[in-house]
Amino acid sequence: MSILPAPTYADVADAAERIAGAAHRTPVMTSRTADSLTGANLFFKCENFQRMGAFKFRGAFNAISHFSESQRQAGVLTYSSGNHAQAIALSARIAGIKATIIMPEDAPAAKMEATRGYGGEVITYDRYTENREEIGARLAQERGMTLIPPYDHPHVIAGQGTSAKELIEETGPLDYLFVCLGGGGLIAGCALAAAELSPSCTVIGVEPEAGNDAQQSLERGEIVHIEVPRTIADGAASTHVGEYNFPILKRLVDRVVTVSDDQLVQTMKFFAQRMKMVVEPTGCLAAAAVLQNIVPVKGKRVGVLVSGGNVDLARYAQFLA
Ligand SMILES: *Cc1c(COP(=O)(O)O)cnc(C)c1O
């Protein structure tokens, strides 16, 4: 599918114009407690307050804004373990086009309901035995719909990068930027923005311990595929990074670190108790690396991408208990 040119910072800037007025400009929060725990100045970019509860709205809306009239007629198709599904469903509704979403049958109930609530048609599959890329390609062909994958797409990457663009425009240059990493859509876009707006900023990816495929990929210099990881960070439970994403990671991401599910729970509690924020497990990845001192950042100005806040309330209560 590699037919569009690789995304650049110019595409991030273009995406910022396309999503203005539709996406929220999310708040940048600070916490004295977090600063004193780390000895740093932390700036949390709170995409848990984005429309539909995660940064994914940025990339989805940007991608659909590029559709031609005939693409709009047939509609948009995607596969997703959750937030990208809601993002596509909501963006399609705003654009007035049809959306079909292929979701794992064990996706969090709240995410499935929200996707249907935004008017998306949901088709389920078994993520341990079936291949969502294959199902997506087949349905796209049968129905003539345009497939917008969750991360491996230039317009998606460019859209996600607008979050770091907003962050750095607000905070000024940063020493570090920590970004969670599943398939690499968010971090690729953010790295393009950081390289342009804060060239000496070190960009660090954060993956769940159970699924460190991106870390392995950077070490080996090629995309490594792993089994579906079992982690509470369901938004980063991808098996490999994307083909558009990997060259950007190689060029602009300094390194990838991992955090455990237990460290994610500690961070979720910190956000709830100290910052009064509901953050989903995946949304805690970047903050966990900093707050749990996996990368020491003493004396530095540090951007932390808080990627989303969609979590089943019953599950959330169990995490906090
Ligand atoms: C999708 C998602 C991620 C991972 O993003 P990628 O672009 O796949 O790397 C992280 N956090 C949340 C909340 C997400 O929805």
The ligand as an SDF file (V2000), in Angstrom:
LIG
                    3D

 15 15  0  0  0  0  0  0  0  0999 V2000
   -3.5180    4.0750   19.5140 C   0  0  0  0  0  0  0  0  0  0  0  0
   -3.0980    4.4920   20.8420 C   0  0  0  0  0  0  0  0  0  0  0  0
   -1.7490    4.4770   21.2140 C   0  0  0  0  0  0  0  0  0  0  0  0
   -0.6480    3.9900   20.2880 C   0  0  0  0  0  0  0  0  0  0  0  0
   -0.5430    4.8010   19.1540 O   0  0  0  0  0  0  0  0  0  0  0  0
    0.2560    4.3260   17.8520 P   0  0  0  0  0  0  0  0  0  0  0  0
    0.0490    5.4190   16.8690 O   0  0  0  0  0  0  0  0  0  0  0  0
   -0.3330    3.0230   17.4040 O   0  0  0  0  0  0  0  0  0  0  0  0
    1.6670    4.1450   18.2380 O   0  0  0  0  0  0  0  0  0  0  0  0
   -1.4200    4.9450   22.4700 C   0  0  0  0  0  0  0  0  0  0  0  0
   -2.3640    5.3780   23.3390 N   0  0  0  0  0  0  0  0  0  0  0  0
   -3.6660    5.4030   23.0290 C   0  0  0  0  0  0  0  0  0  0  0  0
   -4.6360    5.8990   24.0240 C   0  0  0  0  0  0  0  0  0  0  0  0
   -4.0840    4.9690   21.7650 C   0  0  0  0  0  0  0  0  0  0  0  0
   -5.3770    4.9910   21.4590 O   0  0  0  0  0  0  0  0  0  0  0  0
  1  2  1  0
  2  3  1  0
  2 14  2  0
  3  4  1  0
  3 10  2  0
  4  5  1  0
  5  6  1  0
  6  7  2  0
  6  8  1  0
  6  9  1  0
 10 11  1  0
 11 12  2  0
 12 13  1  0
 12 14  1  0
 14 15  1  0
M  END
$$$$
